[in-house]
Structures are given as structure tokens and as C-alpha cells.
């Protein structure tokens, strides 16, 4: 998935349990993709033009996430 113009694209993504998800940052500022609760996944800082990979939770469910630097950025990862 991609971060562009301060949005996660797509904001809602469905993956398999334990899937590897790569996040590319196409903005000119640093972002993160971080689970809102429980710390179940976190890319850490992704510099402009770089990408990072995280592992989806191994349990099914909806996992809201945000950017810790820009808390208005939101999305949901669905594991099923
Ligand atoms: Cu951000």
C-alpha cells in the first residue's frame, strides 16, 4: 500500500493472518503506519520516498491504524 497526500491508499485493506504488508511513502514528509491499539504492528518512521514492511496480526479482526506523526491519518486493516 501507499501513503500519498497524507492519506493511506487504500485506507481499508484486507489481508491474510500474518501477511507481510509493504508500505511506500510517496509524500515529502515522514509517516508511520501504526496500530491504534495494542501495538500489534508498526512500521516505525518511513522517510519520504522509502518503504517499510510490517507483519499483519495472526488473529482475524479489524485493526484500526494511524500515523503517529499525523494522528488525523487513519485507516483499517482487516485480517481474515
Ligand atoms: Cu504521517
PDB file of the backbone (N, CA, C, O) and the ligand in Angstrom, with CONECT records:
HET     CU  A 101       1
ATOM      1  N   UNK A   1       0.827  -1.191   0.000  1.00  0.00           N
ATOM      2  CA  UNK A   1       0.000   0.000   0.000  1.00  0.00           C
ATOM      3  C   UNK A   1       0.863   1.243   0.000  1.00  0.00           C
ATOM      4  O   UNK A   1       2.082   1.171   0.157  1.00  0.00           O
ATOM      5  N   UNK A   2       0.212   2.390  -0.179  1.00  0.00           N
ATOM      6  CA  UNK A   2       0.943   3.625  -0.410  1.00  0.00           C
ATOM      7  C   UNK A   2       0.429   4.727   0.507  1.00  0.00           C
ATOM      8  O   UNK A   2      -0.755   4.771   0.843  1.00  0.00           O
ATOM      9  N   UNK A   3       1.329   5.608   0.905  1.00  0.00           N
ATOM     10  CA  UNK A   3       0.924   6.839   1.596  1.00  0.00           C
ATOM     11  C   UNK A   3       1.214   7.996   0.651  1.00  0.00           C
ATOM     12  O   UNK A   3       2.341   8.182   0.193  1.00  0.00           O
ATOM     13  N   UNK A   4       0.164   8.770   0.371  1.00  0.00           N
ATOM     14  CA  UNK A   4       0.314   9.900  -0.538  1.00  0.00           C
ATOM     15  C   UNK A   4      -0.675  10.984  -0.117  1.00  0.00           C
ATOM     16  O   UNK A   4      -1.815  10.689   0.241  1.00  0.00           O
ATOM     17  N   UNK A   5      -0.238  12.218  -0.162  1.00  0.00           N
ATOM     18  CA  UNK A   5      -1.094  13.354   0.194  1.00  0.00           C
ATOM     19  C   UNK A   5      -1.734  13.163   1.568  1.00  0.00           C
ATOM     20  O   UNK A   5      -2.911  13.467   1.761  1.00  0.00           O
ATOM     21  N   UNK A   6      -0.946  12.654   2.523  1.00  0.00           N
ATOM     22  CA  UNK A   6      -1.390  12.466   3.906  1.00  0.00           C
ATOM     23  C   UNK A   6      -2.578  11.520   4.012  1.00  0.00           C
ATOM     24  O   UNK A   6      -3.393  11.638   4.927  1.00  0.00           O
ATOM     25  N   UNK A   7      -2.674  10.582   3.075  1.00  0.00           N
ATOM     26  CA  UNK A   7      -3.706   9.556   3.185  1.00  0.00           C
ATOM     27  C   UNK A   7      -3.081   8.184   2.924  1.00  0.00           C
ATOM     28  O   UNK A   7      -2.112   8.052   2.176  1.00  0.00           O
ATOM     29  N   UNK A   8      -3.663   7.177   3.561  1.00  0.00           N
ATOM     30  CA  UNK A   8      -3.295   5.789   3.301  1.00  0.00           C
ATOM     31  C   UNK A   8      -4.136   5.319   2.122  1.00  0.00           C
ATOM     32  O   UNK A   8      -5.355   5.488   2.114  1.00  0.00           O
ATOM     33  N   UNK A   9      -3.483   4.730   1.130  1.00  0.00           N
ATOM     34  CA  UNK A   9      -4.186   4.303  -0.079  1.00  0.00           C
ATOM     35  C   UNK A   9      -3.876   2.829  -0.347  1.00  0.00           C
ATOM     36  O   UNK A   9      -2.729   2.512  -0.663  1.00  0.00           O
ATOM     37  N   UNK A  10      -4.836   1.923  -0.236  1.00  0.00           N
ATOM     38  CA  UNK A  10      -6.209   2.174   0.227  1.00  0.00           C
ATOM     39  C   UNK A  10      -6.242   2.271   1.747  1.00  0.00           C
ATOM     40  O   UNK A  10      -5.407   1.684   2.436  1.00  0.00           O
ATOM     41  N   UNK A  11      -7.211   3.014   2.259  1.00  0.00           N
ATOM     42  CA  UNK A  11      -7.320   3.161   3.712  1.00  0.00           C
ATOM     43  C   UNK A  11      -7.802   1.859   4.350  1.00  0.00           C
ATOM     44  O   UNK A  11      -7.448   1.554   5.489  1.00  0.00           O
ATOM     45  N   UNK A  12      -8.604   1.100   3.620  1.00  0.00           N
ATOM     46  CA  UNK A  12      -9.098  -0.180   4.121  1.00  0.00           C
ATOM     47  C   UNK A  12      -8.497  -1.289   3.280  1.00  0.00           C
ATOM     48  O   UNK A  12      -8.653  -1.331   2.059  1.00  0.00           O
ATOM     49  N   UNK A  13      -7.801  -2.190   3.970  1.00  0.00           N
ATOM     50  CA  UNK A  13      -7.105  -3.263   3.268  1.00  0.00           C
ATOM     51  C   UNK A  13      -7.397  -4.569   3.985  1.00  0.00           C
ATOM     52  O   UNK A  13      -7.358  -4.633   5.214  1.00  0.00           O
ATOM     53  N   UNK A  14      -7.691  -5.612   3.214  1.00  0.00           N
ATOM     54  CA  UNK A  14      -7.932  -6.933   3.791  1.00  0.00           C
ATOM     55  C   UNK A  14      -6.783  -7.856   3.427  1.00  0.00           C
ATOM     56  O   UNK A  14      -6.411  -7.972   2.260  1.00  0.00           O
ATOM     57  N   UNK A  15      -6.224  -8.512   4.440  1.00  0.00           N
ATOM     58  CA  UNK A  15      -5.082  -9.407   4.220  1.00  0.00           C
ATOM     59  C   UNK A  15      -5.301 -10.703   5.000  1.00  0.00           C
ATOM     60  O   UNK A  15      -6.207 -10.812   5.825  1.00  0.00           O
ATOM     61  N   UNK A  16      -4.452 -11.670   4.714  1.00  0.00           N
ATOM     62  CA  UNK A  16      -4.472 -12.935   5.449  1.00  0.00           C
ATOM     63  C   UNK A  16      -3.713 -12.785   6.755  1.00  0.00           C
ATOM     64  O   UNK A  16      -2.852 -11.914   6.869  1.00  0.00           O
ATOM     65  N   UNK A  17      -4.021 -13.632   7.757  1.00  0.00           N
ATOM     66  CA  UNK A  17      -3.278 -13.577   9.024  1.00  0.00           C
ATOM     67  C   UNK A  17      -1.778 -13.736   8.785  1.00  0.00           C
ATOM     68  O   UNK A  17      -1.346 -14.624   8.050  1.00  0.00           O
ATOM     69  N   UNK A  18      -1.003 -12.875   9.408  1.00  0.00           N
ATOM     70  CA  UNK A  18       0.450 -12.961   9.319  1.00  0.00           C
ATOM     71  C   UNK A  18       1.039 -12.493   8.009  1.00  0.00           C
ATOM     72  O   UNK A  18       2.233 -12.678   7.769  1.00  0.00           O
ATOM     73  N   UNK A  19       0.221 -11.885   7.144  1.00  0.00           N
ATOM     74  CA  UNK A  19       0.722 -11.424   5.842  1.00  0.00           C
ATOM     75  C   UNK A  19       1.757 -10.318   6.020  1.00  0.00           C
ATOM     76  O   UNK A  19       1.699  -9.534   6.967  1.00  0.00           O
ATOM     77  N   UNK A  20       2.701 -10.275   5.091  1.00  0.00           N
ATOM     78  CA  UNK A  20       3.653  -9.170   5.043  1.00  0.00           C
ATOM     79  C   UNK A  20       3.040  -8.061   4.186  1.00  0.00           C
ATOM     80  O   UNK A  20       2.610  -8.303   3.058  1.00  0.00           O
ATOM     81  N   UNK A  21       3.006  -6.858   4.728  1.00  0.00           N
ATOM     82  CA  UNK A  21       2.425  -5.724   4.018  1.00  0.00           C
ATOM     83  C   UNK A  21       3.503  -4.661   3.854  1.00  0.00           C
ATOM     84  O   UNK A  21       4.108  -4.218   4.831  1.00  0.00           O
ATOM     85  N   UNK A  22       3.735  -4.262   2.618  1.00  0.00           N
ATOM     86  CA  UNK A  22       4.738  -3.232   2.337  1.00  0.00           C
ATOM     87  C   UNK A  22       4.040  -1.897   2.122  1.00  0.00           C
ATOM     88  O   UNK A  22       3.035  -1.805   1.418  1.00  0.00           O
ATOM     89  N   UNK A  23       4.595  -0.871   2.743  1.00  0.00           N
ATOM     90  CA  UNK A  23       4.007   0.465   2.724  1.00  0.00           C
ATOM     91  C   UNK A  23       5.029   1.418   2.116  1.00  0.00           C
ATOM     92  O   UNK A  23       6.124   1.590   2.650  1.00  0.00           O
ATOM     93  N   UNK A  24       4.665   2.032   1.001  1.00  0.00           N
ATOM     94  CA  UNK A  24       5.539   3.013   0.360  1.00  0.00           C
ATOM     95  C   UNK A  24       5.100   4.418   0.705  1.00  0.00           C
ATOM     96  O   UNK A  24       3.906   4.715   0.721  1.00  0.00           O
ATOM     97  N   UNK A  25       6.055   5.277   0.979  1.00  0.00           N
ATOM     98  CA  UNK A  25       5.744   6.670   1.317  1.00  0.00           C
ATOM     99  C   UNK A  25       6.074   7.566   0.129  1.00  0.00           C
ATOM    100  O   UNK A  25       7.243   7.797  -0.181  1.00  0.00           O
ATOM    101  N   UNK A  26       5.039   8.067  -0.528  1.00  0.00           N
ATOM    102  CA  UNK A  26       5.234   8.926  -1.695  1.00  0.00           C
ATOM    103  C   UNK A  26       5.051  10.402  -1.354  1.00  0.00           C
ATOM    104  O   UNK A  26       4.942  11.242  -2.248  1.00  0.00           O
ATOM    105  N   UNK A  27       5.017  10.711  -0.065  1.00  0.00           N
ATOM    106  CA  UNK A  27       4.944  12.112   0.348  1.00  0.00           C
ATOM    107  C   UNK A  27       6.342  12.672   0.575  1.00  0.00           C
ATOM    108  O   UNK A  27       7.337  11.951   0.507  1.00  0.00           O
ATOM    109  N   UNK A  28       6.396  13.967   0.844  1.00  0.00           N
ATOM    110  CA  UNK A  28       7.684  14.617   1.087  1.00  0.00           C
ATOM    111  C   UNK A  28       7.948  14.789   2.576  1.00  0.00           C
ATOM    112  O   UNK A  28       8.827  15.553   2.973  1.00  0.00           O
ATOM    113  N   UNK A  29       7.182  14.074   3.401  1.00  0.00           N
ATOM    114  CA  UNK A  29       7.389  14.103   4.847  1.00  0.00           C
ATOM    115  C   UNK A  29       7.348  12.676   5.388  1.00  0.00           C
ATOM    116  O   UNK A  29       6.802  11.780   4.745  1.00  0.00           O
ATOM    117  N   UNK A  30       7.913  12.473   6.548  1.00  0.00           N
ATOM    118  CA  UNK A  30       7.964  11.146   7.162  1.00  0.00           C
ATOM    119  C   UNK A  30       6.596  10.749   7.706  1.00  0.00           C
ATOM    120  O   UNK A  30       5.886  11.579   8.273  1.00  0.00           O
ATOM    121  N   UNK A  31       6.227   9.483   7.534  1.00  0.00           N
ATOM    122  CA  UNK A  31       4.993   8.935   8.077  1.00  0.00           C
ATOM    123  C   UNK A  31       5.287   7.607   8.773  1.00  0.00           C
ATOM    124  O   UNK A  31       6.364   7.028   8.630  1.00  0.00           O
ATOM    125  N   UNK A  32       4.286   7.147   9.532  1.00  0.00           N
ATOM    126  CA  UNK A  32       4.308   5.777  10.049  1.00  0.00           C
ATOM    127  C   UNK A  32       2.962   5.143   9.744  1.00  0.00           C
ATOM    128  O   UNK A  32       1.988   5.835   9.446  1.00  0.00           O
ATOM    129  N   UNK A  33       2.919   3.829   9.820  1.00  0.00           N
ATOM    130  CA  UNK A  33       1.638   3.114   9.824  1.00  0.00           C
ATOM    131  C   UNK A  33       1.673   2.266  11.085  1.00  0.00           C
ATOM    132  O   UNK A  33       2.424   1.295  11.185  1.00  0.00           O
ATOM    133  N   UNK A  34       0.830   2.661  12.057  1.00  0.00           N
ATOM    134  CA  UNK A  34       0.937   2.124  13.415  1.00  0.00           C
ATOM    135  C   UNK A  34      -0.438   1.714  13.910  1.00  0.00           C
ATOM    136  O   UNK A  34      -1.391   2.486  13.809  1.00  0.00           O
ATOM    137  N   UNK A  35      -0.546   0.518  14.439  1.00  0.00           N
ATOM    138  CA  UNK A  35      -1.808   0.063  15.009  1.00  0.00           C
ATOM    139  C   UNK A  35      -2.253   1.022  16.108  1.00  0.00           C
ATOM    140  O   UNK A  35      -1.446   1.461  16.928  1.00  0.00           O
ATOM    141  N   UNK A  36      -3.558   1.345  16.115  1.00  0.00           N
ATOM    142  CA  UNK A  36      -4.060   2.316  17.089  1.00  0.00           C
ATOM    143  C   UNK A  36      -4.076   1.754  18.499  1.00  0.00           C
ATOM    144  O   UNK A  36      -3.935   2.502  19.467  1.00  0.00           O
ATOM    145  N   UNK A  37      -4.248   0.439  18.626  1.00  0.00           N
ATOM    146  CA  UNK A  37      -4.321  -0.186  19.948  1.00  0.00           C
ATOM    147  C   UNK A  37      -3.407  -1.399  19.984  1.00  0.00           C
ATOM    148  O   UNK A  37      -3.279  -2.118  18.993  1.00  0.00           O
ATOM    149  N   UNK A  38      -2.785  -1.621  21.103  1.00  0.00           N
ATOM    150  CA  UNK A  38      -2.126  -2.891  21.356  1.00  0.00           C
ATOM    151  C   UNK A  38      -0.761  -3.073  20.733  1.00  0.00           C
ATOM    152  O   UNK A  38      -0.085  -4.068  20.996  1.00  0.00           O
ATOM    153  N   UNK A  39      -0.337  -2.104  19.893  1.00  0.00           N
ATOM    154  CA  UNK A  39       0.986  -2.228  19.299  1.00  0.00           C
ATOM    155  C   UNK A  39       1.170  -3.468  18.460  1.00  0.00           C
ATOM    156  O   UNK A  39       2.273  -4.010  18.384  1.00  0.00           O
ATOM    157  N   UNK A  40       0.094  -3.930  17.821  1.00  0.00           N
ATOM    158  CA  UNK A  40       0.201  -5.204  17.104  1.00  0.00           C
ATOM    159  C   UNK A  40       1.009  -5.081  15.813  1.00  0.00           C
ATOM    160  O   UNK A  40       1.539  -6.076  15.320  1.00  0.00           O
ATOM    161  N   UNK A  41       1.108  -3.877  15.266  1.00  0.00           N
ATOM    162  CA  UNK A  41       2.005  -3.668  14.121  1.00  0.00           C
ATOM    163  C   UNK A  41       2.400  -2.201  14.063  1.00  0.00           C
ATOM    164  O   UNK A  41       1.672  -1.320  14.520  1.00  0.00           O
ATOM    165  N   UNK A  42       3.574  -1.964  13.488  1.00  0.00           N
ATOM    166  CA  UNK A  42       4.125  -0.611  13.449  1.00  0.00           C
ATOM    167  C   UNK A  42       5.287  -0.602  12.460  1.00  0.00           C
ATOM    168  O   UNK A  42       6.244  -1.361  12.614  1.00  0.00           O
ATOM    169  N   UNK A  43       5.204   0.249  11.455  1.00  0.00           N
ATOM    170  CA  UNK A  43       6.330   0.318  10.512  1.00  0.00           C
ATOM    171  C   UNK A  43       7.496   1.107  11.079  1.00  0.00           C
ATOM    172  O   UNK A  43       8.608   1.017  10.558  1.00  0.00           O
ATOM    173  N   UNK A  44       7.266   1.886  12.145  1.00  0.00           N
ATOM    174  CA  UNK A  44       8.262   2.887  12.503  1.00  0.00           C
ATOM    175  C   UNK A  44       8.276   3.994  11.451  1.00  0.00           C
ATOM    176  O   UNK A  44       7.451   4.001  10.537  1.00  0.00           O
ATOM    177  N   UNK A  45       9.204   4.914  11.584  1.00  0.00           N
ATOM    178  CA  UNK A  45       9.274   6.041  10.649  1.00  0.00           C
ATOM    179  C   UNK A  45       9.597   5.552   9.241  1.00  0.00           C
ATOM    180  O   UNK A  45      10.512   4.754   9.039  1.00  0.00           O
ATOM    181  N   UNK A  46       8.831   6.043   8.276  1.00  0.00           N
ATOM    182  CA  UNK A  46       9.124   5.783   6.864  1.00  0.00           C
ATOM    183  C   UNK A  46       9.497   7.118   6.234  1.00  0.00           C
ATOM    184  O   UNK A  46       8.654   8.004   6.098  1.00  0.00           O
ATOM    185  N   UNK A  47      10.739   7.256   5.856  1.00  0.00           N
ATOM    186  CA  UNK A  47      11.209   8.518   5.273  1.00  0.00           C
ATOM    187  C   UNK A  47      10.582   8.733   3.897  1.00  0.00           C
ATOM    188  O   UNK A  47      10.154   7.771   3.259  1.00  0.00           O
ATOM    189  N   UNK A  48      10.523   9.970   3.434  1.00  0.00           N
ATOM    190  CA  UNK A  48       9.986  10.248   2.100  1.00  0.00           C
ATOM    191  C   UNK A  48      10.689   9.402   1.040  1.00  0.00           C
ATOM    192  O   UNK A  48      11.916   9.300   1.020  1.00  0.00           O
ATOM    193  N   UNK A  49       9.886   8.794   0.157  1.00  0.00           N
ATOM    194  CA  UNK A  49      10.443   8.006  -0.930  1.00  0.00           C
ATOM    195  C   UNK A  49      10.881   6.611  -0.544  1.00  0.00           C
ATOM    196  O   UNK A  49      11.350   5.852  -1.392  1.00  0.00           O
ATOM    197  N   UNK A  50      10.735   6.262   0.726  1.00  0.00           N
ATOM    198  CA  UNK A  50      11.157   4.933   1.182  1.00  0.00           C
ATOM    199  C   UNK A  50       9.939   4.056   1.419  1.00  0.00           C
ATOM    200  O   UNK A  50       8.801   4.515   1.319  1.00  0.00           O
ATOM    201  N   UNK A  51      10.184   2.802   1.730  1.00  0.00           N
ATOM    202  CA  UNK A  51       9.096   1.899   2.078  1.00  0.00           C
ATOM    203  C   UNK A  51       9.497   1.076   3.285  1.00  0.00           C
ATOM    204  O   UNK A  51      10.674   0.990   3.634  1.00  0.00           O
ATOM    205  N   UNK A  52       8.506   0.473   3.915  1.00  0.00           N
ATOM    206  CA  UNK A  52       8.731  -0.378   5.080  1.00  0.00           C
ATOM    207  C   UNK A  52       7.714  -1.499   5.044  1.00  0.00           C
ATOM    208  O   UNK A  52       6.650  -1.370   4.439  1.00  0.00           O
ATOM    209  N   UNK A  53       8.048  -2.594   5.694  1.00  0.00           N
ATOM    210  CA  UNK A  53       7.178  -3.767   5.703  1.00  0.00           C
ATOM    211  C   UNK A  53       6.823  -4.113   7.141  1.00  0.00           C
ATOM    212  O   UNK A  53       7.674  -4.092   8.031  1.00  0.00           O
ATOM    213  N   UNK A  54       5.537  -4.434   7.351  1.00  0.00           N
ATOM    214  CA  UNK A  54       5.135  -4.933   8.663  1.00  0.00           C
ATOM    215  C   UNK A  54       4.404  -6.251   8.483  1.00  0.00           C
ATOM    216  O   UNK A  54       3.992  -6.601   7.376  1.00  0.00           O
ATOM    217  N   UNK A  55       4.248  -6.977   9.579  1.00  0.00           N
ATOM    218  CA  UNK A  55       3.550  -8.264   9.565  1.00  0.00           C
ATOM    219  C   UNK A  55       2.173  -8.087  10.177  1.00  0.00           C
ATOM    220  O   UNK A  55       2.045  -7.597  11.299  1.00  0.00           O
ATOM    221  N   UNK A  56       1.148  -8.481   9.448  1.00  0.00           N
ATOM    222  CA  UNK A  56      -0.223  -8.372   9.943  1.00  0.00           C
ATOM    223  C   UNK A  56      -0.424  -9.296  11.147  1.00  0.00           C
ATOM    224  O   UNK A  56       0.265 -10.307  11.283  1.00  0.00           O
ATOM    225  N   UNK A  57      -1.366  -8.944  12.013  1.00  0.00           N
ATOM    226  CA  UNK A  57      -1.669  -9.816  13.156  1.00  0.00           C
ATOM    227  C   UNK A  57      -2.035 -11.222  12.688  1.00  0.00           C
ATOM    228  O   UNK A  57      -2.500 -11.419  11.565  1.00  0.00           O
ATOM    229  N   UNK A  58      -1.817 -12.191  13.568  1.00  0.00           N
ATOM    230  CA  UNK A  58      -2.110 -13.584  13.224  1.00  0.00           C
ATOM    231  C   UNK A  58      -3.540 -13.974  13.567  1.00  0.00           C
ATOM    232  O   UNK A  58      -3.967 -15.098  13.301  1.00  0.00           O
ATOM    233  N   UNK A  59      -4.279 -13.035  14.161  1.00  0.00           N
ATOM    234  CA  UNK A  59      -5.670 -13.295  14.508  1.00  0.00           C
ATOM    235  C   UNK A  59      -6.588 -12.439  13.640  1.00  0.00           C
ATOM    236  O   UNK A  59      -6.250 -11.314  13.272  1.00  0.00           O
ATOM    237  N   UNK A  60      -7.757 -12.997  13.320  1.00  0.00           N
ATOM    238  CA  UNK A  60      -8.709 -12.275  12.491  1.00  0.00           C
ATOM    239  C   UNK A  60      -9.300 -11.093  13.252  1.00  0.00           C
ATOM    240  O   UNK A  60      -9.405 -11.117  14.478  1.00  0.00           O
ATOM    241  N   UNK A  61      -9.684 -10.061  12.504  1.00  0.00           N
ATOM    242  CA  UNK A  61     -10.336  -8.915  13.122  1.00  0.00           C
ATOM    243  C   UNK A  61     -10.071  -7.654  12.337  1.00  0.00           C
ATOM    244  O   UNK A  61      -9.362  -7.665  11.331  1.00  0.00           O
ATOM    245  N   UNK A  62     -10.654  -6.560  12.814  1.00  0.00           N
ATOM    246  CA  UNK A  62     -10.430  -5.240  12.237  1.00  0.00           C
ATOM    247  C   UNK A  62      -9.454  -4.485  13.125  1.00  0.00           C
ATOM    248  O   UNK A  62      -9.658  -4.385  14.335  1.00  0.00           O
ATOM    249  N   UNK A  63      -8.409  -3.961  12.532  1.00  0.00           N
ATOM    250  CA  UNK A  63      -7.351  -3.296  13.283  1.00  0.00           C
ATOM    251  C   UNK A  63      -7.195  -1.864  12.772  1.00  0.00           C
ATOM    252  O   UNK A  63      -6.572  -1.642  11.734  1.00  0.00           O
ATOM    253  N   UNK A  64      -7.755  -0.895  13.495  1.00  0.00           N
ATOM    254  CA  UNK A  64      -7.559   0.494  13.095  1.00  0.00           C
ATOM    255  C   UNK A  64      -6.084   0.868  13.224  1.00  0.00           C
ATOM    256  O   UNK A  64      -5.374   0.376  14.101  1.00  0.00           O
ATOM    257  N   UNK A  65      -5.651   1.735  12.342  1.00  0.00           N
ATOM    258  CA  UNK A  65      -4.268   2.207  12.424  1.00  0.00           C
ATOM    259  C   UNK A  65      -4.220   3.690  12.126  1.00  0.00           C
ATOM    260  O   UNK A  65      -5.181   4.277  11.630  1.00  0.00           O
ATOM    261  N   UNK A  66      -3.083   4.279  12.439  1.00  0.00           N
ATOM    262  CA  UNK A  66      -2.903   5.709  12.251  1.00  0.00           C
ATOM    263  C   UNK A  66      -1.442   5.981  11.921  1.00  0.00           C
ATOM    264  O   UNK A  66      -0.615   5.070  11.888  1.00  0.00           O
ATOM    265  N   UNK A  67      -1.146   7.251  11.679  1.00  0.00           N
ATOM    266  CA  UNK A  67       0.238   7.712  11.585  1.00  0.00           C
ATOM    267  C   UNK A  67       0.536   8.433  12.893  1.00  0.00           C
ATOM    268  O   UNK A  67      -0.161   9.384  13.248  1.00  0.00           O
ATOM    269  N   UNK A  68       1.559   7.996  13.609  1.00  0.00           N
ATOM    270  CA  UNK A  68       1.809   8.592  14.917  1.00  0.00           C
ATOM    271  C   UNK A  68       2.246  10.050  14.810  1.00  0.00           C
ATOM    272  O   UNK A  68       2.119  10.808  15.772  1.00  0.00           O
ATOM    273  N   UNK A  69       2.756  10.443  13.655  1.00  0.00           N
ATOM    274  CA  UNK A  69       3.196  11.827  13.470  1.00  0.00           C
ATOM    275  C   UNK A  69       2.013  12.722  13.099  1.00  0.00           C
ATOM    276  O   UNK A  69       1.968  13.897  13.465  1.00  0.00           O
ATOM    277  N   UNK A  70       1.057  12.142  12.364  1.00  0.00           N
ATOM    278  CA  UNK A  70      -0.120  12.883  11.899  1.00  0.00           C
ATOM    279  C   UNK A  70      -1.359  12.078  12.296  1.00  0.00           C
ATOM    280  O   UNK A  70      -1.884  11.314  11.486  1.00  0.00           O
ATOM    281  N   UNK A  71      -1.830  12.244  13.536  1.00  0.00           N
ATOM    282  CA  UNK A  71      -2.912  11.383  14.053  1.00  0.00           C
ATOM    283  C   UNK A  71      -4.233  11.493  13.307  1.00  0.00           C
ATOM    284  O   UNK A  71      -5.126  10.666  13.493  1.00  0.00           O
ATOM    285  N   UNK A  72      -4.361  12.520  12.456  1.00  0.00           N
ATOM    286  CA  UNK A  72      -5.590  12.616  11.663  1.00  0.00           C
ATOM    287  C   UNK A  72      -5.596  11.608  10.516  1.00  0.00           C
ATOM    288  O   UNK A  72      -6.634  11.395   9.891  1.00  0.00           O
ATOM    289  N   UNK A  73      -4.474  10.996  10.238  1.00  0.00           N
ATOM    290  CA  UNK A  73      -4.406   9.971   9.181  1.00  0.00           C
ATOM    291  C   UNK A  73      -4.877   8.642   9.771  1.00  0.00           C
ATOM    292  O   UNK A  73      -4.335   8.165  10.768  1.00  0.00           O
ATOM    293  N   UNK A  74      -5.885   8.059   9.145  1.00  0.00           N
ATOM    294  CA  UNK A  74      -6.480   6.853   9.716  1.00  0.00           C
ATOM    295  C   UNK A  74      -6.783   5.828   8.630  1.00  0.00           C
ATOM    296  O   UNK A  74      -6.984   6.169   7.464  1.00  0.00           O
ATOM    297  N   UNK A  75      -6.810   4.582   9.040  1.00  0.00           N
ATOM    298  CA  UNK A  75      -7.223   3.503   8.152  1.00  0.00           C
ATOM    299  C   UNK A  75      -7.539   2.278   8.978  1.00  0.00           C
ATOM    300  O   UNK A  75      -7.394   2.282  10.200  1.00  0.00           O
ATOM    301  N   UNK A  76      -7.974   1.225   8.297  1.00  0.00           N
ATOM    302  CA  UNK A  76      -8.296  -0.024   8.978  1.00  0.00           C
ATOM    303  C   UNK A  76      -7.725  -1.190   8.199  1.00  0.00           C
ATOM    304  O   UNK A  76      -7.920  -1.314   6.990  1.00  0.00           O
ATOM    305  N   UNK A  77      -7.015  -2.039   8.922  1.00  0.00           N
ATOM    306  CA  UNK A  77      -6.526  -3.290   8.367  1.00  0.00           C
ATOM    307  C   UNK A  77      -7.462  -4.402   8.808  1.00  0.00           C
ATOM    308  O   UNK A  77      -7.682  -4.597  10.004  1.00  0.00           O
ATOM    309  N   UNK A  78      -8.011  -5.126   7.853  1.00  0.00           N
ATOM    310  CA  UNK A  78      -8.864  -6.264   8.185  1.00  0.00           C
ATOM    311  C   UNK A  78      -8.082  -7.546   7.926  1.00  0.00           C
ATOM    312  O   UNK A  78      -7.528  -7.752   6.847  1.00  0.00           O
ATOM    313  N   UNK A  79      -8.053  -8.394   8.938  1.00  0.00           N
ATOM    314  CA  UNK A  79      -7.399  -9.693   8.809  1.00  0.00           C
ATOM    315  C   UNK A  79      -8.487 -10.751   8.809  1.00  0.00           C
ATOM    316  O   UNK A  79      -9.309 -10.817   9.723  1.00  0.00           O
ATOM    317  N   UNK A  80      -8.482 -11.587   7.763  1.00  0.00           N
ATOM    318  CA  UNK A  80      -9.486 -12.653   7.699  1.00  0.00           C
ATOM    319  C   UNK A  80      -8.958 -13.809   6.885  1.00  0.00           C
ATOM    320  O   UNK A  80      -9.653 -14.810   6.711  1.00  0.00           O
TER     321      UNK A  80
HETATM  322 CU    CU A 101       2.120  10.927   8.769  1.00  0.00          CU
END
